[in-house]
Amino acid sequence: MMPVQKNNYTDILVCVTGLTPQVVTETLYALAVQSDPPWVPAEIHVITTGIGRDRLELSLLDSRGGQDYLGRFCRDYGLDRAAIRFDSDYIHVIRGVDGSELDDIVDEAGNHAAADQITRLLRELTRDPGNRLHVSLAGGRKTMGFYIGYALSLYARPQDRLSHVLVNPPFESHPEFFYPPPQPRTLSVPDRNCFVSTADARIRLAEIPFVRLRDVQPMLAGDLSFSEAVALTQQALDRPELRIDLDRRQAYLQGRPVRLSPTQFTWLVWFADRAKRGLPPVRFDEEGAAELLRVIDWLEGHGPNALRKSVESALEQLRAGEKRPNYFERALSRLNDALRKSGLSPTAAEKYRVRSFGRRPHTRYGLDLEPGQIHIEGEP
């Protein structure tokens, strides 16, 4: 029996296919026979259509009178078929919004359904750190290949791989060619009115490098659709942009409005104005409190108001010798909490958090944004 590479992972092969079940055994041949050391999956998952499911079962399995090409492959190359989990339960049929199986993907709704189901499967398979995926782009509609490659980019860990199996003509589309058997066979090619020998078949596995975005946006949990997962990841990749409209008393994070109380808005203007002017982070001391009072006067005028009263009270505590009144800690915590609840992904919202710099008692606070990422518009 062929030796199999030993590792601490559960190896899983994932394929997409429509009308070409051969892609499974062709990819398996490249991995288990041609690779050194051999890579033999413990599981095979295939995403396909309703028609594709029937072709997979009748060609690769021995149920329903199937041709059992997977079993033949294992016997031909000394693999333990019982050690490879693949039956009808590992064939994932794409379903429409009404739950019915799709026989083909021919419209926008079908594409969305394929994208979401592919994303859901890869999210589940990559959730277990003990799994190692090898994903094949070959087979299926071009959009299916795109979606599975993109979904892998969103969820892949360092151990996961992506490839495309290449087969020379006329074998790449021959309905009776599933892999090169150890003893060559002769196949008829009706459209060429000739015969070919499987000894002339060439299978090559092209590994495809891709960008792993999982650490960029580690919060892609839950039952997210493909579009939602892409949108959250894009938020994390987008350049930060804080826009403050003084006329409307409204702040926007990457174009998204964030709900702030009057106190939170004033604090954000304070930190944003400092960062916009290239000033260093500020300490919560007498000088910082006095500066915050000037911001309040600029925004609200010099009349009495609740915010001014709170800051003046904190300033009195500072003058009395208190190192840092609780007011500053509470106000900062509430501002950061409001920014975190902006509706952005957690990774994207984190860019706008007011950060602490340095160690106590010399800690300073400020936005970690460049001046060009901050826009303050209008008049108070």
N, C-alpha and C positions, 0 to 999 in steps of 0.2 A: 504494500500500500504506500502511496506517495507520502513522504514526510511533510508535515504541515508546520508553518512557522508558529513558534510558541510566544505568547505575549500575555499581558495581564488584561487585555481588552476583549470585549465581545465584539467580533468583527461583523459588520452588517453591510451588505450590498444593497443599494437603492437604485432602481431604474425607473424610467418612464418609457412607455411604449403605447403605440396605437394598434397598428396592424402587423407589427414585426416582433413577435416573441423571441426571434432568434437573437436579439440584442442581449438577452439575459445569458445564454450559453456562450455567445461570442465574448462578452465581457468576462465571464467566469473563466473561459479558456485562457484569456490573456493574463488574468490574475493568478489562477491556480496552476497553470501549466507553463506559461512563458516567464513568469516572474521568478526572480531568485532573491530571497527564498519564496516559496509559494505562499499566496495569500488566499485562504479558503474561508469564506464567510460562515458564521454560525447561523445567520438568518439572511433571507433575501426578501426584500419588499419591492413590489412593483405597483406603480400608479398607472392606471390605464382607463379606457372607456369600457362600456358594456360589451361591445364587440371584441375589444382587445382582451377582456377577461375570458371570453369563450375561447379565443385563439390560444391564450396562455395555458388554460386548463387542458385543452385537447392536444396541444403539442408538447408541453413540458411535463405534464403530470400523467399518471397512469389511471386516474379516476375517469369515469364516464367513457371508458374505452380509449383514453388518450394515448398518444404515441410515446410518452415518457422519455422525451429527449434529455431531460435533466438526469433521470436515472441512467440512461445509456451513457451519458457523458461521465458520470461518476464511475460506472463500471469500466469504461474504456481507460480511464486515467487513475484508477485505484483510489478513488475518494469514497469516504463513508457517506452514502446518501442519507442515512438516518441521522447523521450529525448536522445536516443542513436543514434548518427549519424553513420549509417553503411548501405551502399548500394553498388552498383557496382562501384561507383566512389571511394570508399575507399578500393577497391581491386586492388593492384598494381602488375601487371603481369610483370615478368622479360622478358626483350627483348634482343635479340642478337645485335651484332654490326651493322647488317643491318636493325634493327628496328623491326624485326619480333618477335612475341611471341614465347617463348621457352616452349615446352610441358614438358620438363624434363631437368635436369642438369646432363649431362653425360660426359662432357669433360672440358678441361681447359678453353676454351673460355666461356662456360656456367658458370663456377665458377667465372670467372672474372666479367661477366655481373651481376651475382647475388650479388657479393661483392659490386660492384659500386652502384647498385640500392639500396641496403640495406643502404649503407653509405649515399647516397644522401637523402633518406627519413628521417633517424634519424637526419642528420644535419639540415634539414628543421624543423622538429618537435621540436628540442631542441633550435632552434633560438629564439623562443618566451619564455621569462622567466616566462610567466603565465601558461605554459603547465607543466604538471607532467606526466611522462611516466611510464607505467608498461610494460616491455618487456618480452615476453615469448619465451623461447628457444625451447619449445616442438613443434613437427610437422616439416615437411619438411625434406630435406636431412641433414645429419650431418654437411655438410659444411655450409648450410644456418644457422643452429643454431650457429656454430662457428662465422660466419661473423657478425650476428646480435649482439652477445655477445661482440665481439671485437669492433664493431662500437659504441656500447653503451659505452664501456670503453673509447673510444676516445672523445665522445661528451657529456656524461652524466653530469648533474648538481647534487647537493646534494639531490634533491627531487626525482630523477629518480630511479627506481627499476628494478631488473632482477629476473626472476623466471623460474622454470620448473614444469609443472603440472604432477603429477604421478597418474596413474590409475591402479588398480589391474586387473589382468587377470580374466576372458576372456573379460572384458569390455574395456580394453585399445585398443583393435583392432576390436571391434565388430562394424559392419557397421550401426547398428540401435541404438547404444548407444551414446547419445550426452550429457547427464547429468542425475543425479538421479532425477526422477520426484517425487513430493510430494506423489503421489499415486503410489506405486511400480507396475512395469509391468514385465511380463514374456517374456524373449527373448530366441529364439532358438539358440543353438550353434551347427551347423551342423557337424563341424569337431570332436566334442566330442559326437555327437548323444545324446544331453541332453538339458535341459532347465535350465535357471538361472533367478533369480529374481533381479531386479535393487535395491532391498533393501540391497543386499549384495555388492553393488558397493562402493568402497572407493576412494575418490579423495583427494589428498594431494598436497598442493602447497609448493614446496621447494624454499625458497628465496635464491638466490645465491649472495654471496658477490663478489664484483669486484673492481678493482682499477680504480679510476676516473682520467683520464689524461688530462682533459680539461684545467686545470690551468697550467699544465706543458707546454702545447703547445696551447695557446689561439688563435693562428692565423690560425686555420683550417677553413678558409672561402673560398668562391668561389666554383667552381665545381670540387673539387679535387676527384680523384679516390680513391678507398680504399688503393691501394698500395702507392699512393702519400701521403695520410694522415698518413699512418703508417711510411713512411720514414721520414716525417717532425717531427713526434713525437719522433722517434728513435734518430734523430739528437739532440733534446732537452735533451734526457736522456743520450746520450753518454758522456763519460768522455772527457773533453776538451783536445785537443792536438794541440799545435802550433809547427810546424816544419819549420825551416828556412834553406834553402840551399844557403850558401854563394857563392858557385861556380856558380850557375845558377841565383843568385839574385832573388830567388823565395821563397815565403812564402806559407804554406799550413795550412789550418784550418780543423782539423779532416780529413786530407787526401785530401781536396779539394783546388786546387790552387786559390789564390786570386790575382787579378791584382792590383799592387801598382806602383806608380811612383817612381823614384829613391829617391826622398825626403821622401816619405812615407815609403819606404823600410828601409832607414837609421833610421828614427825615431822608426820604429817597432823593429829593431835590438837593438837600444838603450834601449828601455823599456824591451824587452825580455831578454837581457843580464843581466840587473839589477835584474829582477825577478828570472832568472836562478841561480844567485849567492846569492839569498836570501837577497838582499839589499832592504831597505825601499823605498817607493815612493819618487820621487825627486821634488824639487821646481824649478820653472822657474825663477831662479835668476842668478847672476854672476857665482856661482859655477856650477849650472846646465848647463848653456850655455857653460862653459869651458869644462865640461865633454862631451857634445854633439860634440864639436869640435874635441875632441880626438877620438870619435867614427868615425867621418867623415874622419879623417886622417887614421885611421885603415882600413876603407873600401875603401877609394878613394886615399890614398897617401897624401903627403903634398903639392901637387901642387894646384894652384888656381882653384876653381870651383864655380858655382853659389850657391850651397848649403852653402859652407863655407862662401861665401860673405854675404849671408842673415843672417847667425848666427852671424858672426862678427859684422854686422850692429846692430843686436838686442843686442849684448853684449855691444856695445858702448852706446846704449840708456840706458841700465841698469846702466852702470857706471856714466851716466849723471844724474841719479836719477829717471828715469822712472821705475815705479813699475813692469810693465809687458808689454813688447812690443806686439803689435798686431800680429807680426809674429808668436809667440808661439801659440796664440789662433787659428789663421788660420790653422797653420800646424797640430795642434792636431785635430781640427774639420775635416779637410780633411782626415786625417788618419782614424779616427773613421767612417767617411762616407764610405771610401773604404772597411773597414772591414765589415761594415753593408751590403754592396753590394756583398759580397763574394759568394752568391748563397746558403748559409745556411739559415735555417729558422730563422726568427727574434729572437726567443728565444735562439737558438744555437749561433748565431752571437753575441748576447749580452755578452756572456762569454768572448769574446776577446777584448771588448772595453777598451780603456785606461780610467781609472776611476779617479775621483778626490776624495781626502781624506782630511778631515778637512775643516775648514772655512777660508775665506779670512781674513787677508792677509797671512795666513799660509798654504794655500792650497798646497797639494802635489799631484803628478800624478804618476800612475803606472798601470801595469797589475795585475789583481786579479787572478793570476794563480800560482799553486804550481811549485816549481823547476822541479819536475818530469814530469810535463805536457808540458815542453818546451824542444825542441831539436834543437840545432844549429850545423849545419854540414858544413864541407868544409873549404876552406880558402878564404879570401877576395881577 
